[in-house]
Amino acid sequence: MLILIPVKGNDPKEARIVPRMEAEQWALVEFDAGEVQSVAFHPDWNRTGEEWIDFAVLENRFENAMDLMEAGMMVLARREGQDTIELVMEGFKFKELDEVGF
């Protein structure tokens, strides 16, 4: 499963989730069997080279996510305190993220 996260920074341990407009990179996380398998960074969400991305996790529920939804992604939003890739993925694992819908 592939999960996309807008971040500032390009270190899997240090990068922080940010609003889309502030994103320096998009982290593409490969998640399988309850564990992060790999993290790759891309300059834009639609330049990952992947045909299908399952989820996108945004910094808040009020960001424009229509383009992500139109690409077939389910869009989630982090909760307070989930500010790194590791914490976001921990929240994903335990279904502790909020669903974004319009």
Order of alpha helices (4+ residues) and beta strands (2+ residues): beta-beta-beta-beta-beta-alpha-beta-alpha-beta
